[in-house]
Amino acid sequence: MATAISVPIILVNFKAYLEGTGENGLSLAKVAERVWMETGVTIGVAPPPPDIRLLTSSTRIPVFAQHMDAIIPGSHTGRVTAEAIKEAGAVGTLLNHSEYRLQIAEIQTCVERAKQEGLITVLCTNNPTVSSACAAVGPDFIAIEPPELIGTGIPVSKAKPEVITRSIESVRKVNPSVQVLCGAGISKGEDVKAAIRLGTSGVLLASGVVKAKDPEAVLLEMAINAKS
């Protein structure tokens, strides 16, 4: 059984940005922790793999891996197992991000392996059809991210709201227990509000926070809008 995460959630992917690596990543995680404590809105982070333990040992916020491989422990150089993610203190993992696509068989194995270790799965998709297919494997969350909008500052919740609403509808038809997040282009509080009004349980974003001049102000505005 995976650890429960309260929603709405703002999940920040640090990617491989220098601003989210090492001590910089720890500073961002502490910012996220302060905003969570001030607003009560769950703020999760997904740091680079070497930094998972640093963040889990220094903060109380939910920490996610950025990726997990569809393997069991053994002779697999350079791979990431569910056991390693859990042992490092993370509560879950992203899967199938547009920058790290997986085959459907790999996705299914990863979700099954994550469940065995009690990890939360956030499965990224790009359209209603893929969202529907991925809902069938039973992730905890599906994060809808049209890849052409990632990093543009143009939020999918405004540019392509029909992608969100159709995906939510298709996911609920297949598996009502799967919660839906909105990603791609989220950078302002109003983007978060729009995503939640469309029926999502929160947002997945990256550069809008990690590369912001004042990440704390951005996260605080987002959290306030997530509650309104």
Buried (B, 14 or more C-beta within 10 A) or exposed (E): EBEEBEBBBBBBBBBEBEBBBEEBBBBBBBBBBBBBEEBEBBBBBBBBBEBBBBBBEEBEBBBBBBBBBBBEEEEEEEBBBBBBBBEBEBBBBBBBBBBEEBEEEBBBBBBBBBBEBEBBBBBBBBBBEBBBBBBEBBBBBBBBBBBBBBBBEBBBBBBBBEBBBBBBBBBBEBBEEBBBBBBBBBBBBBBBBBBBEBBBBBBBBBBBBBBBEEBBEBBBBBBBBBEE
